[in-house]
Structure formats: structure tokens, C-alpha cells
Amino acid sequence: MTTLIDALGHPVSGATATAIEHYEQAAHELRCLIGDPLATIDRALAYAPAMSVAHTLRAWLHLLGTEASALQTARDEAEAAARHAGTERERMHAQAAARVAQGRWRDAARLLEDLSAQHPRDLLALQAGHQLDFFTGDSRMLRDRIARVRPHWNDAMPGHHAVLGMHAFGLEEMGDYAQAERTGRRAIELQQRDTWAWHAVAHVHEMRNAPKEGIAWLEPNVEHWARDSFFAVHNWWHLALFKLEQDRHDEVLAMYDASIGGPGSGVVLDMIDQSALLWRLVLRGVDVGDRWQALAERWAPHADAGNYAFNDLHAMMAFASAGRADLAARLRETQRAAMADGGDNRAFTAEVGEPATRAVQAFVAGDFPTVVALLRPVRSYAHRFGGSHAQRDLIDLTLIEAALRGRDRSLAAALTAERAAMRPASPLAQRLVQRAEAA
């Protein structure tokens, strides 16, 4: 029987030519974060039910959203991928997906690291590994996983833009902003629909505290990064942060209503951005009206999930701010159960997620000394529960505001001076310094 190969030369077990075409399309959609890759990979499996790597891709589509309700499907797909695997590469793919479904995120990331060392042109392994590095807060591997394979790639190869886009994000998270911007812009030159690359360069502008440049990067190019993209909310969030930095609060609220929270997405990754934006507005003293109530209702089905601490923190922002003590209590019980479990989320929760979640409750209750006591120990290693530097900045902003409102004068002066040194052109940073001085 003839063994077919994919677009980058890998043997594909159980495939037909038509199934490979659909698989390549689904992989492209996943790389660019556009379209409906789940529907596309289902078409591949309709033509080739025993296509191992198609089952693996379908497993990752149910894992990378970090939603507990999708875990059983991911387990089933990983089992099917293992059952039909005909090569060691395919077996390693299936094992990695199965480990994430079991809550063993770091083990899976290392297995994919080995797979990429052996097969540096396996884009699915690179992308899944890159996302796991993000979810586990491993900034160095966000960069180095991709750097290791770049000598094996060139512009003539399908998907090279994605390699560049991922490397750009890793470079940014490691503070190499100039190279990150160059690399991300090159990715966009190769593929304008690469939403992850648009996002990588947006992060560069955020970390440089360059809102004008960030707006110029995203706003004129909405058609490229927002159209038919299931990652659009996150890039709208970045654009909102740039406008927030310019104190354009009314515009930010209008953006929330039009593109971020108002449409009512109940996708966890979207709700994280919704919570994070409303919380930043509240820290600035902006009245967000009844928006928390609707968001808390969307978070409600996830109060008992307990599979990823980063999600729990953002859910608690909505529950506490909306006055939903019932949902907050369920979430805290879920966290206690997670800390007694054996998966990686046990550490994510115990080290960062649980104290940060308690701090959110204390902040809403006006107990600012407790917020300070909870957040000061975790701020230096908050990366351990995932997210980006830009996302985790919320912890520092909350700590500063708690120190100011709690009249902890010396700490407030120290923290605001620290922020002004990092962001000397930031109007918010200067206002925070002035408030500390006035205290």
C-alpha cells in the first residue's frame, strides 16, 4: 500500500489524497487562527477515519481552548490517534495530546520538544508546543523551541510564516523587542492572515509602552486580523489597551460593547480578555455599569471546571464584581479540589492562582491590606500559572492600586516609582506617582 506524505514531507498513516487536502487546510486555519478548522478536519476524517494525525489535530483543537468541557473529546481523539498511528512521530503526537488531556501539561511540552528535535518541520508539533509553553508560562521555551528549528525552514516552505510568528512572540516575551518586531513583520509579509504574528507585534508595542505605534499597527489592518478569526477578541483587547493607555475610556467601553464583551462570547479565552479589560477600567475608577453581571453569567458554567488556574482568576473577577457570592464560593471550592489533585494545575493554583483569586475577592470587598499581603509574594513568579507579561501586568496594577487605597504609603511610593521607571511616558504611571506623593 502506498504511504502518502503531507506538504512538508511527513508520511501520513491512514490517509487519502483528499483527506490530506482537508487536513492541510485545517492546519492552515489553525496556524492563522481563522475559519473553522474543526469543521475542516471533520471533513478530512470523513474521507479517512483512520488518519492518525487528523485525530491528533482534532484533539488539539479541543485542548488549546483550555475548556474543561472539551477534555473528554480530546481524550477520545488522542486514543484514536494512538490506535491508528503508523509511525513513531504519530505515536508521539498522540501521547502528547493524551498527556495534556490528563492535566500533564509540562510532560506534554517536553515530549513535543523531543518530537520537534527529530522532525523540525512538523508544524503541528511546533504550534501545540508553543501554546503549551504559553499556558505554562515558560517564556524561554516560547522562544527557544522555535529558534531550534529555524535553520530547517525557508520562505518557500508552506507555513514558514507561522514559524516566524511564533518566534516573534517568544522573542518578545524574552525582551528582545527589536528582533521580535522584525520577525513578526516578516511573518505578515509572507501571510497577512497570520493572526498570531499580528498579535506578537502588538505585544512588542505594549511592552515598549508605545500606544500610538500599537494603534497604527492594528487599527488600519482590522480586515487582516479580525475577519473570520477566532482570535479576534484578543487583538481587539490589545487595541483597547493602547487606547486605555491614552485615557480614551469612552472609546474603550465602546470597543468592549462592540467587539470584546458586548457580542456575548462565552469562549473561555475571550472571557479572559473581557474580565481583564473591565478590571483595568475599574482600577482606573471607570464606571463599567452592569457589564460584570452579564459576564458573570457567561463564566458561571466554568465555576466548577478546575482545570486551569489562569481561567479561575479571571472568572473570579466577574463573580466578585457582580456580587455573585454563590459562584465565588463554588470557584473557591473548585480551587481547593484542584490543589488536592495530581495534575500540573495543582501547582498553577497553589503557587499563584489561589492567592491571586483570593486577592481579587479582597479587593472588591475593600480589604486592601489583604490584597497587598496576598499579591506581594506571588508577583515575582506569577509566570508559573501562565499567560503573557501583558496579561500578568494586571497583578502589578492591582497591587499598586491596593497599596494606594490601603494607604500603605511607603509601598505605594516604591511600587509607583518602579512603574514610572519602566513606563516613563505613561500618563497612568505619572498619575500613580502623584497619588503616592499626595498620600
Contacts in CASP RR format, 6 or more apart in sequence:
PFRMAT RR
TARGET T0000
AUTHOR 0000-0000-0000
METHOD contacts of the structure
MODEL  1
MTTLIDALGHPVSGATATAIEHYEQAAHELRCLIGDPLATIDRALAYAPA
MSVAHTLRAWLHLLGTEASALQTARDEAEAAARHAGTERERMHAQAAARV
AQGRWRDAARLLEDLSAQHPRDLLALQAGHQLDFFTGDSRMLRDRIARVR
PHWNDAMPGHHAVLGMHAFGLEEMGDYAQAERTGRRAIELQQRDTWAWHA
VAHVHEMRNAPKEGIAWLEPNVEHWARDSFFAVHNWWHLALFKLEQDRHD
EVLAMYDASIGGPGSGVVLDMIDQSALLWRLVLRGVDVGDRWQALAERWA
PHADAGNYAFNDLHAMMAFASAGRADLAARLRETQRAAMADGGDNRAFTA
EVGEPATRAVQAFVAGDFPTVVALLRPVRSYAHRFGGSHAQRDLIDLTLI
EAALRGRDRSLAAALTAERAAMRPASPLAQRLVQRAEAA
3 11 0 8 1.000
3 12 0 8 1.000
3 13 0 8 1.000
4 11 0 8 1.000
4 12 0 8 1.000
4 15 0 8 1.000
4 16 0 8 1.000
4 17 0 8 1.000
4 20 0 8 1.000
5 11 0 8 1.000
5 12 0 8 1.000
6 12 0 8 1.000
6 20 0 8 1.000
6 23 0 8 1.000
6 24 0 8 1.000
6 53 0 8 1.000
7 24 0 8 1.000
7 158 0 8 1.000
8 121 0 8 1.000
8 122 0 8 1.000
8 123 0 8 1.000
8 157 0 8 1.000
8 158 0 8 1.000
9 121 0 8 1.000
10 89 0 8 1.000
10 119 0 8 1.000
10 121 0 8 1.000
10 122 0 8 1.000
11 87 0 8 1.000
11 89 0 8 1.000
12 20 0 8 1.000
12 23 0 8 1.000
12 51 0 8 1.000
12 52 0 8 1.000
12 53 0 8 1.000
13 50 0 8 1.000
13 51 0 8 1.000
13 52 0 8 1.000
13 53 0 8 1.000
13 84 0 8 1.000
13 85 0 8 1.000
13 86 0 8 1.000
13 87 0 8 1.000
13 90 0 8 1.000
14 48 0 8 1.000
14 50 0 8 1.000
14 51 0 8 1.000
14 52 0 8 1.000
14 84 0 8 1.000
15 23 0 8 1.000
15 48 0 8 1.000
15 51 0 8 1.000
15 54 0 8 1.000
16 47 0 8 1.000
16 48 0 8 1.000
16 51 0 8 1.000
18 47 0 8 1.000
18 48 0 8 1.000
19 44 0 8 1.000
19 45 0 8 1.000
19 47 0 8 1.000
19 48 0 8 1.000
19 51 0 8 1.000
19 54 0 8 1.000
20 44 0 8 1.000
21 44 0 8 1.000
22 40 0 8 1.000
22 41 0 8 1.000
22 43 0 8 1.000
22 44 0 8 1.000
22 47 0 8 1.000
23 41 0 8 1.000
23 44 0 8 1.000
23 51 0 8 1.000
23 53 0 8 1.000
23 54 0 8 1.000
23 57 0 8 1.000
24 158 0 8 1.000
25 40 0 8 1.000
26 37 0 8 1.000
26 38 0 8 1.000
26 40 0 8 1.000
26 41 0 8 1.000
26 44 0 8 1.000
26 54 0 8 1.000
26 57 0 8 1.000
27 37 0 8 1.000
27 57 0 8 1.000
27 123 0 8 1.000
27 124 0 8 1.000
28 158 0 8 1.000
28 159 0 8 1.000
29 35 0 8 1.000
29 36 0 8 1.000
29 37 0 8 1.000
29 40 0 8 1.000
30 37 0 8 1.000
30 57 0 8 1.000
30 60 0 8 1.000
30 61 0 8 1.000
30 124 0 8 1.000
30 127 0 8 1.000
31 123 0 8 1.000
31 127 0 8 1.000
31 159 0 8 1.000
31 161 0 8 1.000
31 162 0 8 1.000
31 194 0 8 1.000
31 196 0 8 1.000
32 162 0 8 1.000
32 191 0 8 1.000
32 193 0 8 1.000
32 194 0 8 1.000
32 195 0 8 1.000
32 196 0 8 1.000
32 229 0 8 1.000
33 195 0 8 1.000
33 196 0 8 1.000
33 229 0 8 1.000
33 230 0 8 1.000
33 231 0 8 1.000
34 193 0 8 1.000
34 195 0 8 1.000
34 227 0 8 1.000
34 228 0 8 1.000
34 229 0 8 1.000
34 230 0 8 1.000
35 228 0 8 1.000
35 229 0 8 1.000
35 230 0 8 1.000
37 57 0 8 1.000
37 61 0 8 1.000
38 58 0 8 1.000
38 61 0 8 1.000
41 54 0 8 1.000
41 57 0 8 1.000
41 58 0 8 1.000
41 61 0 8 1.000
42 58 0 8 1.000
44 51 0 8 1.000
44 54 0 8 1.000
45 51 0 8 1.000
45 54 0 8 1.000
45 55 0 8 1.000
45 58 0 8 1.000
48 54 0 8 1.000
50 84 0 8 1.000
51 84 0 8 1.000
52 80 0 8 1.000
52 81 0 8 1.000
52 82 0 8 1.000
52 83 0 8 1.000
52 84 0 8 1.000
52 85 0 8 1.000
52 86 0 8 1.000
52 90 0 8 1.000
52 93 0 8 1.000
52 94 0 8 1.000
53 81 0 8 1.000
53 90 0 8 1.000
53 93 0 8 1.000
53 124 0 8 1.000
55 77 0 8 1.000
55 78 0 8 1.000
55 80 0 8 1.000
55 81 0 8 1.000
55 84 0 8 1.000
55 94 0 8 1.000
56 77 0 8 1.000
56 78 0 8 1.000
56 81 0 8 1.000
56 90 0 8 1.000
56 93 0 8 1.000
56 94 0 8 1.000
56 97 0 8 1.000
56 124 0 8 1.000
57 124 0 8 1.000
58 73 0 8 1.000
58 77 0 8 1.000
59 73 0 8 1.000
59 74 0 8 1.000
59 77 0 8 1.000
59 78 0 8 1.000
59 81 0 8 1.000
59 94 0 8 1.000
59 97 0 8 1.000
59 98 0 8 1.000
59 101 0 8 1.000
60 74 0 8 1.000
60 97 0 8 1.000
60 124 0 8 1.000
60 128 0 8 1.000
62 70 0 8 1.000
62 71 0 8 1.000
62 73 0 8 1.000
62 74 0 8 1.000
62 77 0 8 1.000
63 70 0 8 1.000
63 71 0 8 1.000
63 74 0 8 1.000
63 97 0 8 1.000
63 100 0 8 1.000
63 101 0 8 1.000
64 128 0 8 1.000
64 131 0 8 1.000
65 267 0 8 1.000
65 268 0 8 1.000
65 269 0 8 1.000
66 135 0 8 1.000
66 268 0 8 1.000
66 269 0 8 1.000
66 307 0 8 1.000
66 308 0 8 1.000
66 310 0 8 1.000
66 311 0 8 1.000
67 267 0 8 1.000
67 268 0 8 1.000
67 302 0 8 1.000
67 305 0 8 1.000
68 302 0 8 1.000
68 305 0 8 1.000
68 306 0 8 1.000
68 307 0 8 1.000
69 301 0 8 1.000
69 305 0 8 1.000
71 101 0 8 1.000
71 307 0 8 1.000
74 97 0 8 1.000
74 100 0 8 1.000
74 101 0 8 1.000
75 98 0 8 1.000
75 101 0 8 1.000
75 102 0 8 1.000
77 97 0 8 1.000
78 94 0 8 1.000
78 95 0 8 1.000
78 97 0 8 1.000
78 98 0 8 1.000
78 101 0 8 1.000
79 94 0 8 1.000
79 98 0 8 1.000
81 90 0 8 1.000
81 93 0 8 1.000
81 94 0 8 1.000
81 97 0 8 1.000
82 91 0 8 1.000
82 94 0 8 1.000
82 95 0 8 1.000
82 98 0 8 1.000
84 90 0 8 1.000
85 91 0 8 1.000
85 93 0 8 1.000
85 94 0 8 1.000
89 115 0 8 1.000
89 118 0 8 1.000
89 119 0 8 1.000
89 122 0 8 1.000
92 111 0 8 1.000
92 112 0 8 1.000
92 114 0 8 1.000
92 115 0 8 1.000
92 125 0 8 1.000
93 115 0 8 1.000
93 124 0 8 1.000
93 125 0 8 1.000
95 111 0 8 1.000
96 108 0 8 1.000
96 111 0 8 1.000
96 112 0 8 1.000
96 115 0 8 1.000
96 125 0 8 1.000
96 128 0 8 1.000
96 129 0 8 1.000
97 108 0 8 1.000
97 128 0 8 1.000
99 105 0 8 1.000
99 107 0 8 1.000
99 108 0 8 1.000
99 111 0 8 1.000
100 108 0 8 1.000
100 132 0 8 1.000
102 343 0 8 1.000
103 307 0 8 1.000
103 343 0 8 1.000
103 344 0 8 1.000
103 345 0 8 1.000
104 343 0 8 1.000
104 344 0 8 1.000
105 132 0 8 1.000
105 135 0 8 1.000
105 136 0 8 1.000
105 344 0 8 1.000
105 345 0 8 1.000
106 132 0 8 1.000
106 136 0 8 1.000
106 344 0 8 1.000
108 129 0 8 1.000
108 132 0 8 1.000
109 129 0 8 1.000
109 132 0 8 1.000
109 133 0 8 1.000
109 136 0 8 1.000
109 138 0 8 1.000
109 141 0 8 1.000
112 125 0 8 1.000
112 126 0 8 1.000
112 128 0 8 1.000
112 129 0 8 1.000
112 132 0 8 1.000
113 129 0 8 1.000
113 141 0 8 1.000
113 145 0 8 1.000
115 122 0 8 1.000
115 125 0 8 1.000
116 122 0 8 1.000
116 125 0 8 1.000
116 126 0 8 1.000
116 129 0 8 1.000
116 145 0 8 1.000
116 148 0 8 1.000
116 149 0 8 1.000
117 148 0 8 1.000
119 125 0 8 1.000
120 148 0 8 1.000
120 149 0 8 1.000
120 151 0 8 1.000
120 152 0 8 1.000
120 153 0 8 1.000
121 149 0 8 1.000
121 152 0 8 1.000
121 153 0 8 1.000
121 157 0 8 1.000
123 159 0 8 1.000
123 162 0 8 1.000
123 163 0 8 1.000
126 145 0 8 1.000
126 146 0 8 1.000
126 149 0 8 1.000
126 162 0 8 1.000
126 163 0 8 1.000
126 166 0 8 1.000
127 162 0 8 1.000
127 166 0 8 1.000
129 145 0 8 1.000
130 142 0 8 1.000
130 145 0 8 1.000
130 146 0 8 1.000
130 166 0 8 1.000
130 169 0 8 1.000
133 139 0 8 1.000
133 141 0 8 1.000
133 142 0 8 1.000
133 145 0 8 1.000
134 142 0 8 1.000
134 386 0 8 1.000
134 387 0 8 1.000
134 388 0 8 1.000
135 308 0 8 1.000
135 310 0 8 1.000
135 386 0 8 1.000
135 387 0 8 1.000
136 344 0 8 1.000
136 384 0 8 1.000
136 386 0 8 1.000
137 383 0 8 1.000
137 384 0 8 1.000
137 385 0 8 1.000
137 386 0 8 1.000
137 387 0 8 1.000
139 170 0 8 1.000
139 173 0 8 1.000
139 174 0 8 1.000
139 383 0 8 1.000
139 389 0 8 1.000
140 174 0 8 1.000
142 166 0 8 1.000
142 169 0 8 1.000
142 170 0 8 1.000
142 173 0 8 1.000
142 174 0 8 1.000
143 167 0 8 1.000
143 170 0 8 1.000
143 171 0 8 1.000
143 173 0 8 1.000
143 174 0 8 1.000
143 176 0 8 1.000
146 163 0 8 1.000
146 166 0 8 1.000
146 167 0 8 1.000
146 170 0 8 1.000
147 167 0 8 1.000
149 163 0 8 1.000
150 163 0 8 1.000
150 167 0 8 1.000
153 160 0 8 1.000
153 163 0 8 1.000
154 160 0 8 1.000
155 190 0 8 1.000
159 191 0 8 1.000
160 190 0 8 1.000
161 187 0 8 1.000
161 188 0 8 1.000
161 190 0 8 1.000
161 191 0 8 1.000
161 194 0 8 1.000
161 197 0 8 1.000
162 187 0 8 1.000
162 191 0 8 1.000
162 194 0 8 1.000
162 196 0 8 1.000
162 197 0 8 1.000
164 183 0 8 1.000
164 184 0 8 1.000
164 186 0 8 1.000
164 187 0 8 1.000
164 190 0 8 1.000
164 197 0 8 1.000
165 183 0 8 1.000
165 184 0 8 1.000
165 187 0 8 1.000
165 194 0 8 1.000
165 196 0 8 1.000
165 197 0 8 1.000
165 200 0 8 1.000
166 196 0 8 1.000
166 200 0 8 1.000
167 183 0 8 1.000
168 180 0 8 1.000
168 181 0 8 1.000
168 183 0 8 1.000
168 184 0 8 1.000
168 187 0 8 1.000
168 197 0 8 1.000
168 200 0 8 1.000
168 201 0 8 1.000
168 204 0 8 1.000
169 180 0 8 1.000
169 196 0 8 1.000
169 199 0 8 1.000
169 200 0 8 1.000
169 203 0 8 1.000
170 180 0 8 1.000
170 200 0 8 1.000
171 177 0 8 1.000
171 179 0 8 1.000
171 180 0 8 1.000
171 183 0 8 1.000
172 180 0 8 1.000
172 200 0 8 1.000
172 203 0 8 1.000
172 204 0 8 1.000
172 207 0 8 1.000
173 203 0 8 1.000
173 388 0 8 1.000
173 389 0 8 1.000
175 207 0 8 1.000
177 204 0 8 1.000
177 207 0 8 1.000
177 208 0 8 1.000
180 200 0 8 1.000
180 201 0 8 1.000
180 203 0 8 1.000
180 204 0 8 1.000
181 201 0 8 1.000
181 204 0 8 1.000
183 200 0 8 1.000
184 197 0 8 1.000
184 200 0 8 1.000
184 201 0 8 1.000
185 201 0 8 1.000
187 194 0 8 1.000
187 197 0 8 1.000
187 200 0 8 1.000
188 194 0 8 1.000
188 197 0 8 1.000
188 198 0 8 1.000
188 201 0 8 1.000
188 224 0 8 1.000
191 197 0 8 1.000
192 224 0 8 1.000
193 224 0 8 1.000
193 225 0 8 1.000
193 229 0 8 1.000
195 225 0 8 1.000
195 229 0 8 1.000
195 231 0 8 1.000
195 232 0 8 1.000
195 235 0 8 1.000
196 231 0 8 1.000
198 217 0 8 1.000
198 218 0 8 1.000
198 221 0 8 1.000
198 224 0 8 1.000
198 225 0 8 1.000
198 235 0 8 1.000
199 225 0 8 1.000
199 231 0 8 1.000
199 234 0 8 1.000
199 235 0 8 1.000
199 238 0 8 1.000
201 217 0 8 1.000
202 214 0 8 1.000
202 217 0 8 1.000
202 218 0 8 1.000
202 235 0 8 1.000
202 238 0 8 1.000
202 239 0 8 1.000
203 238 0 8 1.000
203 388 0 8 1.000
203 389 0 8 1.000
203 390 0 8 1.000
205 211 0 8 1.000
205 213 0 8 1.000
205 214 0 8 1.000
205 217 0 8 1.000
205 242 0 8 1.000
206 214 0 8 1.000
206 238 0 8 1.000
206 241 0 8 1.000
206 242 0 8 1.000
206 390 0 8 1.000
207 389 0 8 1.000
207 390 0 8 1.000
209 245 0 8 1.000
209 422 0 8 1.000
209 423 0 8 1.000
209 425 0 8 1.000
209 426 0 8 1.000
211 241 0 8 1.000
211 242 0 8 1.000
211 243 0 8 1.000
211 245 0 8 1.000
211 246 0 8 1.000
212 242 0 8 1.000
212 246 0 8 1.000
214 238 0 8 1.000
214 239 0 8 1.000
214 242 0 8 1.000
215 239 0 8 1.000
215 242 0 8 1.000
215 243 0 8 1.000
218 225 0 8 1.000
218 235 0 8 1.000
218 238 0 8 1.000
218 239 0 8 1.000
218 242 0 8 1.000
219 239 0 8 1.000
225 231 0 8 1.000
225 232 0 8 1.000
225 235 0 8 1.000
226 232 0 8 1.000
226 235 0 8 1.000
226 236 0 8 1.000
226 259 0 8 1.000
229 235 0 8 1.000
230 267 0 8 1.000
232 259 0 8 1.000
233 259 0 8 1.000
233 260 0 8 1.000
233 261 0 8 1.000
233 265 0 8 1.000
233 267 0 8 1.000
233 269 0 8 1.000
233 270 0 8 1.000
233 273 0 8 1.000
233 274 0 8 1.000
234 269 0 8 1.000
234 270 0 8 1.000
234 273 0 8 1.000
236 255 0 8 1.000
236 259 0 8 1.000
236 260 0 8 1.000
236 273 0 8 1.000
237 260 0 8 1.000
237 273 0 8 1.000
237 276 0 8 1.000
237 277 0 8 1.000
238 390 0 8 1.000
239 255 0 8 1.000
240 252 0 8 1.000
240 255 0 8 1.000
240 256 0 8 1.000
240 260 0 8 1.000
240 277 0 8 1.000
241 277 0 8 1.000
241 280 0 8 1.000
241 390 0 8 1.000
243 251 0 8 1.000
243 252 0 8 1.000
243 255 0 8 1.000
244 252 0 8 1.000
244 277 0 8 1.000
244 280 0 8 1.000
244 281 0 8 1.000
244 284 0 8 1.000
245 426 0 8 1.000
245 427 0 8 1.000
245 428 0 8 1.000
246 427 0 8 1.000
247 427 0 8 1.000
247 428 0 8 1.000
249 281 0 8 1.000
249 284 0 8 1.000
249 286 0 8 1.000
252 277 0 8 1.000
252 281 0 8 1.000
253 281 0 8 1.000
253 286 0 8 1.000
253 288 0 8 1.000
256 262 0 8 1.000
256 274 0 8 1.000
256 277 0 8 1.000
256 278 0 8 1.000
256 291 0 8 1.000
260 270 0 8 1.000
260 273 0 8 1.000
260 274 0 8 1.000
260 277 0 8 1.000
261 270 0 8 1.000
261 274 0 8 1.000
261 291 0 8 1.000
261 295 0 8 1.000
262 291 0 8 1.000
262 294 0 8 1.000
264 294 0 8 1.000
264 298 0 8 1.000
265 271 0 8 1.000
265 274 0 8 1.000
265 298 0 8 1.000
266 298 0 8 1.000
268 302 0 8 1.000
268 311 0 8 1.000
271 295 0 8 1.000
271 298 0 8 1.000
271 299 0 8 1.000
271 314 0 8 1.000
271 315 0 8 1.000
271 318 0 8 1.000
272 310 0 8 1.000
272 311 0 8 1.000
272 314 0 8 1.000
272 391 0 8 1.000
274 295 0 8 1.000
274 298 0 8 1.000
274 318 0 8 1.000
275 295 0 8 1.000
275 299 0 8 1.000
275 314 0 8 1.000
275 315 0 8 1.000
275 317 0 8 1.000
275 318 0 8 1.000
276 314 0 8 1.000
276 317 0 8 1.000
276 391 0 8 1.000
276 394 0 8 1.000
278 288 0 8 1.000
278 291 0 8 1.000
278 292 0 8 1.000
278 295 0 8 1.000
278 317 0 8 1.000
278 318 0 8 1.000
278 321 0 8 1.000
279 317 0 8 1.000
279 321 0 8 1.000
279 394 0 8 1.000
279 398 0 8 1.000
280 394 0 8 1.000
280 397 0 8 1.000
281 288 0 8 1.000
282 288 0 8 1.000
282 321 0 8 1.000
283 397 0 8 1.000
283 398 0 8 1.000
283 401 0 8 1.000
284 428 0 8 1.000
292 318 0 8 1.000
292 321 0 8 1.000
292 322 0 8 1.000
292 323 0 8 1.000
293 322 0 8 1.000
295 318 0 8 1.000
295 322 0 8 1.000
296 318 0 8 1.000
296 319 0 8 1.000
296 321 0 8 1.000
296 322 0 8 1.000
296 323 0 8 1.000
296 324 0 8 1.000
296 327 0 8 1.000
298 318 0 8 1.000
299 314 0 8 1.000
299 315 0 8 1.000
299 318 0 8 1.000
299 319 0 8 1.000
299 327 0 8 1.000
300 324 0 8 1.000
300 327 0 8 1.000
302 311 0 8 1.000
302 315 0 8 1.000
303 315 0 8 1.000
303 319 0 8 1.000
303 327 0 8 1.000
303 330 0 8 1.000
303 331 0 8 1.000
303 334 0 8 1.000
304 330 0 8 1.000
304 331 0 8 1.000
304 334 0 8 1.000
305 311 0 8 1.000
305 312 0 8 1.000
305 334 0 8 1.000
306 312 0 8 1.000
306 334 0 8 1.000
306 335 0 8 1.000
306 337 0 8 1.000
306 338 0 8 1.000
306 345 0 8 1.000
306 349 0 8 1.000
307 338 0 8 1.000
307 345 0 8 1.000
308 345 0 8 1.000
308 348 0 8 1.000
309 335 0 8 1.000
309 338 0 8 1.000
309 345 0 8 1.000
309 348 0 8 1.000
309 349 0 8 1.000
309 352 0 8 1.000
309 353 0 8 1.000
309 354 0 8 1.000
309 357 0 8 1.000
309 385 0 8 1.000
310 348 0 8 1.000
310 353 0 8 1.000
310 385 0 8 1.000
310 386 0 8 1.000
310 387 0 8 1.000
312 331 0 8 1.000
312 334 0 8 1.000
312 335 0 8 1.000
312 349 0 8 1.000
312 353 0 8 1.000
312 357 0 8 1.000
313 353 0 8 1.000
313 356 0 8 1.000
313 357 0 8 1.000
313 360 0 8 1.000
313 385 0 8 1.000
315 327 0 8 1.000
315 331 0 8 1.000
316 328 0 8 1.000
316 331 0 8 1.000
316 357 0 8 1.000
316 360 0 8 1.000
316 361 0 8 1.000
317 360 0 8 1.000
318 324 0 8 1.000
319 325 0 8 1.000
319 327 0 8 1.000
319 328 0 8 1.000
319 331 0 8 1.000
320 328 0 8 1.000
320 360 0 8 1.000
320 361 0 8 1.000
320 363 0 8 1.000
320 364 0 8 1.000
320 365 0 8 1.000
321 364 0 8 1.000
323 364 0 8 1.000
328 361 0 8 1.000
331 357 0 8 1.000
332 357 0 8 1.000
332 358 0 8 1.000
335 349 0 8 1.000
335 353 0 8 1.000
335 354 0 8 1.000
335 357 0 8 1.000
338 345 0 8 1.000
338 346 0 8 1.000
338 349 0 8 1.000
339 346 0 8 1.000
339 349 0 8 1.000
339 350 0 8 1.000
339 354 0 8 1.000
340 346 0 8 1.000
347 384 0 8 1.000
348 384 0 8 1.000
348 385 0 8 1.000
348 386 0 8 1.000
349 385 0 8 1.000
351 378 0 8 1.000
351 381 0 8 1.000
351 384 0 8 1.000
351 385 0 8 1.000
352 378 0 8 1.000
352 381 0 8 1.000
352 382 0 8 1.000
352 384 0 8 1.000
352 385 0 8 1.000
353 378 0 8 1.000
353 385 0 8 1.000
355 374 0 8 1.000
355 375 0 8 1.000
355 377 0 8 1.000
355 378 0 8 1.000
356 374 0 8 1.000
356 375 0 8 1.000
356 378 0 8 1.000
356 382 0 8 1.000
356 385 0 8 1.000
356 395 0 8 1.000
358 370 0 8 1.000
358 374 0 8 1.000
359 370 0 8 1.000
359 371 0 8 1.000
359 374 0 8 1.000
359 375 0 8 1.000
359 398 0 8 1.000
359 402 0 8 1.000
360 398 0 8 1.000
362 368 0 8 1.000
362 370 0 8 1.000
362 371 0 8 1.000
362 374 0 8 1.000
363 371 0 8 1.000
363 398 0 8 1.000
363 401 0 8 1.000
363 402 0 8 1.000
366 405 0 8 1.000
368 402 0 8 1.000
368 403 0 8 1.000
368 405 0 8 1.000
368 406 0 8 1.000
368 408 0 8 1.000
369 402 0 8 1.000
369 406 0 8 1.000
369 408 0 8 1.000
371 398 0 8 1.000
371 399 0 8 1.000
371 402 0 8 1.000
372 399 0 8 1.000
372 402 0 8 1.000
372 403 0 8 1.000
372 406 0 8 1.000
372 408 0 8 1.000
372 411 0 8 1.000
375 395 0 8 1.000
375 398 0 8 1.000
375 399 0 8 1.000
375 402 0 8 1.000
376 399 0 8 1.000
378 395 0 8 1.000
379 395 0 8 1.000
379 396 0 8 1.000
379 399 0 8 1.000
382 392 0 8 1.000
382 395 0 8 1.000
383 392 0 8 1.000
386 392 0 8 1.000
396 415 0 8 1.000
396 419 0 8 1.000
399 415 0 8 1.000
400 412 0 8 1.000
400 415 0 8 1.000
400 416 0 8 1.000
400 419 0 8 1.000
400 432 0 8 1.000
402 408 0 8 1.000
403 411 0 8 1.000
403 412 0 8 1.000
403 415 0 8 1.000
404 412 0 8 1.000
404 416 0 8 1.000
404 432 0 8 1.000
404 435 0 8 1.000
404 436 0 8 1.000
404 439 0 8 1.000
407 439 0 8 1.000
409 436 0 8 1.000
409 439 0 8 1.000
412 435 0 8 1.000
412 436 0 8 1.000
412 439 0 8 1.000
413 436 0 8 1.000
413 437 0 8 1.000
413 439 0 8 1.000
415 436 0 8 1.000
416 429 0 8 1.000
416 432 0 8 1.000
416 433 0 8 1.000
416 435 0 8 1.000
416 436 0 8 1.000
417 433 0 8 1.000
417 436 0 8 1.000
419 426 0 8 1.000
419 429 0 8 1.000
419 432 0 8 1.000
419 433 0 8 1.000
420 426 0 8 1.000
420 429 0 8 1.000
420 430 0 8 1.000
420 432 0 8 1.000
420 433 0 8 1.000
422 429 0 8 1.000
423 429 0 8 1.000
END
